[in-house]
Amino acid sequence: MTVVKICGLTTIEDALAATEAGAKWAVTVDTDERLAFDPGVDLRQLLSRTRASVLLVGCGADAWYFSSITSTGQGATLILVWKDSPLDGVTDLTALGDDFTWGVATAAFQIEGSPTADGKGPSIWDTFTHRRDRHGRTPVKDGTTADVATDSYRRYREDIALVKAMGFDAYRFSLSWPRIMPTGARPVNQRGLDHYSRVVDACLQAGAEPWVTLFHWDLPQGLQDRGGWPDRDVVSRYCDYVGVVADALGDRVTHWMLFNEP
C-alpha cells in the first residue's frame, strides 16, 4: 500500500478519520501511475493511484467518491494539485491567505448541450463533431457530439448547487457566443442573453461568485465561414459581443476572462 504522509499521519485510514473529524489537510501521494478521471473512484483507490497531491476539504461521510465534477460525500471535496505545481507541498490551507478563491471552471460547449435551443446558432465545434466523410465516419472516434453533454443549459441550477455543496466559493463558466449572437454579429438573441443572466443570478443566490469567460473554443460558424480568427473583422465583432455581454451582466459580474483557448 502507498504510504500517505499527512501532517504526521501515515495511513489512508488515519487521513479519512482526521478529515471526517473536520480537519483540513493536504495529502501528498507518490506513485508511478497517473490518475484516470473516472467517476465513482473510491478515495482509497484514488490515493493509491494518483501522482497528485489531494486536498481534502470538509467532512461528514463515511466514504468519499471522486469524479471530475462532483463528490458524493456530504460536504467532502477533493481538489487535485499536480506534482511540482505552486501548491505542491502545501500542508496548511490557511497559508494560501484569506483572499485565495477556491473555484471550479467549465466551458459552454463541453457542458451545455441544447445546440439549437432558444435560437442558438452553430459554433465551429458543433460543425466539427457533426462532420461526416464519404464513408459516414466522424472526426470523433466514437461519433460523440456535445448535443447533450451534461445538459447544463437545462440543469445549471443543479450544477451550481453542486459547486456550493463541494465547498467552493466561485464558479467560472463560459458564455457561448453563438447563443448570444447566432451568426457572430447582430442581431442579439435576447433569449440566449437572458439565459446567462439567470445563471449569474443563480450563482449569486447560491453564494458562488460568478467568474465569466467570454470565449472558450466555440467561435460562431458564421464568422468561421468568413475567415475565422485570421480575419481582422472578427476583432470588431468580438468587441461588439463583449460590449453586449458587459452591458447585460456587468452590474453583477466583476471577474471576466477574455479568452480561453481561442
C-alpha positions in Angstrom: 0.0 0.0 0.0 1.2 3.5 -0.8 2.2 5.4 2.4 0.4 8.7 2.8 2.3 11.4 4.6 -0.2 13.9 6.0 0.9 16.1 8.9 2.3 13.2 10.8 -0.4 10.7 9.8 0.9 7.7 7.8 -2.2 5.7 6.6 -5.2 6.3 4.4 -7.4 5.3 7.3 -5.9 8.0 9.5 -6.4 10.6 6.8 -10.0 9.6 6.4 -10.6 9.7 10.2 -9.0 13.1 10.5 -10.9 14.6 7.7 -14.2 13.1 8.9 -13.4 14.8 12.3 -13.3 18.2 10.5 -9.6 18.6 9.8 -8.3 20.2 6.6 -5.2 18.5 5.2 -3.0 18.5 2.2 -2.3 14.9 1.3 0.7 14.1 -1.0 0.9 10.7 -2.6 3.6 9.5 -4.9 3.1 6.5 -7.3 4.2 5.7 -10.8 0.6 5.7 -12.1 -1.4 8.6 -13.4 -4.9 9.3 -12.3 -7.7 8.3 -14.5 -10.6 10.7 -14.2 -13.3 8.1 -13.7 -16.5 8.8 -11.8 -17.1 6.7 -8.7 -13.4 6.1 -7.7 -13.2 5.3 -4.0 -11.0 7.6 -2.1 -8.7 4.8 -1.0 -8.2 3.8 -4.6 -7.7 7.4 -5.6 -5.0 8.0 -3.0 -3.2 4.8 -4.1 -3.3 5.6 -7.8 -2.7 9.3 -8.2 0.6 11.3 -8.7 -1.3 14.3 -7.5 -1.5 16.0 -4.1 -5.0 15.7 -2.9 -6.6 18.3 -0.7 -9.4 17.0 1.4 -11.7 19.9 2.4 -14.7 19.2 4.6 -16.1 16.1 6.2 -19.3 14.3 7.0 -19.4 11.0 5.2 -18.1 7.5 5.7 -16.6 7.4 2.2 -15.7 9.9 -0.5 -16.0 9.3 -4.2 -14.3 11.4 -6.8 -15.3 12.5 -10.3 -14.2 15.4 -12.4 -17.3 17.4 -11.5 -18.5 16.3 -8.0 -18.1 14.2 -5.0 -20.9 12.2 -3.4 -19.6 12.6 0.2 -21.6 15.0 2.2 -19.6 18.2 2.2 -16.5 16.4 1.1 -14.3 17.9 -1.7 -11.3 16.5 -3.5 -9.0 19.1 -5.2 -6.2 17.7 -7.3 -2.9 19.6 -7.3 -0.4 18.2 -9.7 3.1 17.5 -8.6 5.6 20.4 -8.8 2.7 22.9 -9.1 2.9 26.1 -6.9 0.6 24.4 -4.4 2.5 21.2 -4.2 3.8 20.7 -0.7 1.2 23.0 1.0 0.2 21.3 4.2 -1.8 24.2 5.8 -4.6 25.6 3.7 -4.7 28.8 5.7 -1.2 29.6 4.3 -2.9 30.4 1.0 -4.4 33.5 2.6 -7.9 34.8 3.2 -8.1 36.3 -0.3 -7.5 33.0 -2.1 -10.5 31.9 -4.0 -11.4 28.3 -4.4 -13.4 27.6 -7.5 -14.2 25.3 -10.4 -14.5 26.0 -14.1 -16.4 24.8 -17.1 -16.8 25.6 -20.8 -20.1 26.2 -22.5 -19.6 23.7 -25.4 -18.4 21.0 -23.0 -21.4 21.1 -20.7 -24.4 22.9 -22.0 -25.9 20.7 -24.7 -29.0 22.2 -26.4 -27.2 23.3 -29.5 -30.2 24.9 -31.2 -32.4 25.8 -28.1 -33.8 29.2 -27.9 -32.3 30.4 -31.1 -28.7 29.4 -30.6 -26.6 29.3 -33.8 -23.9 26.7 -34.7 -20.3 27.0 -33.4 -17.2 25.6 -35.1 -17.3 22.7 -32.7 -20.9 21.9 -33.5 -19.9 21.7 -37.1 -16.8 19.7 -36.4 -18.5 17.0 -34.3 -21.3 16.5 -36.8 -19.0 16.3 -39.8 -19.1 13.0 -41.9 -16.8 11.8 -44.6 -18.0 9.9 -47.7 -17.9 6.7 -45.7 -20.1 8.2 -42.9 -17.2 8.4 -40.5 -16.9 11.2 -38.0 -13.7 13.0 -36.8 -14.5 11.8 -33.3 -13.7 8.1 -32.9 -16.9 7.0 -31.3 -19.1 9.6 -33.0 -19.8 11.6 -29.8 -21.2 15.1 -30.1 -21.9 17.7 -27.5 -25.6 17.8 -28.3 -26.5 16.8 -24.8 -23.2 16.9 -22.9 -24.1 17.2 -19.2 -27.3 19.1 -20.1 -26.2 22.1 -18.1 -28.3 24.5 -20.3 -31.3 23.0 -18.6 -29.7 21.8 -15.3 -27.5 24.8 -14.4 -29.2 25.2 -11.1 -28.2 21.7 -10.1 -24.7 22.3 -11.3 -24.4 25.5 -9.2 -25.8 23.6 -6.2 -23.0 21.0 -6.6 -20.4 23.8 -6.7 -21.6 25.0 -3.3 -22.0 21.5 -1.9 -18.3 20.9 -2.7 -17.4 23.9 -0.7 -16.2 26.2 -3.5 -16.6 30.0 -3.4 -16.6 30.7 -7.2 -17.8 29.2 -10.4 -16.1 30.1 -13.7 -18.3 29.4 -16.7 -18.0 30.4 -20.3 -20.6 32.1 -22.5 -21.5 30.6 -25.9 -21.0 33.5 -28.3 -23.4 31.9 -30.9 -26.0 31.5 -28.2 -26.0 35.3 -27.8 -25.2 36.2 -31.4 -26.2 33.2 -33.6 -24.1 34.4 -36.6 -21.4 36.1 -34.5 -22.8 39.5 -35.3 -26.0 41.4 -34.5 -28.9 41.0 -34.0 -28.6 39.8 -30.4 -30.5 36.7 -29.4 -32.2 38.0 -26.3 -33.2 34.5 -25.1 -29.6 33.4 -25.1 -28.5 36.5 -23.2 -31.3 36.1 -20.7 -30.2 32.5 -20.0 -26.8 33.7 -18.9 -28.4 36.4 -16.8 -30.3 33.6 -15.0 -27.1 31.7 -14.5 -25.4 34.7 -12.9 -28.4 35.3 -10.6 -28.4 31.6 -9.6 -24.7 31.8 -8.7 -25.3 34.9 -6.6 -28.3 33.3 -4.9 -26.3 30.2 -4.0 -23.3 32.2 -2.8 -21.0 31.2 -5.6 -19.3 34.2 -7.2 -19.7 34.1 -11.0 -16.5 34.4 -13.0 -17.3 34.7 -16.6 -15.2 33.5 -19.6 -16.2 35.4 -22.7 -14.8 33.0 -25.2 -13.8 29.3 -24.8 -13.4 27.4 -28.1 -16.8 28.0 -29.7 -16.4 30.6 -32.5 -19.7 31.1 -34.3 -19.7 29.2 -37.5 -20.9 32.3 -39.4 -17.6 34.0 -38.5 -15.5 31.0 -39.4 -17.1 30.9 -42.8 -15.8 34.5 -43.3 -12.2 33.5 -42.4 -12.4 32.9 -38.6 -9.8 34.5 -36.3 -7.3 35.3 -39.1 -9.9 37.7 -40.5 -9.4 41.2 -38.9 -13.1 41.9 -39.0 -13.6 39.3 -36.2 -12.0 41.7 -33.8 -14.7 44.3 -34.2 -17.3 41.5 -34.0 -15.8 40.3 -30.8 -15.7 43.7 -29.3 -19.3 44.3 -30.1 -20.2 40.9 -28.5 -18.2 41.8 -25.4 -19.9 45.1 -25.1 -23.4 43.5 -25.3 -22.5 41.0 -22.6 -20.9 43.6 -20.3 -24.0 45.8 -20.6 -26.2 42.9 -19.6 -24.2 41.3 -16.9 -21.7 43.9 -15.7 -23.9 45.1 -12.9 -23.4 41.6 -11.2 -20.2 40.2 -12.6 -16.8 41.6 -11.6 -14.4 38.9 -12.8 -14.0 38.5 -16.5 -11.7 36.3 -18.7 -11.4 37.4 -22.3 -10.1 34.2 -23.9 -9.6 30.6 -23.1 -8.1 28.6 -26.0 -9.1 30.7 -29.0 
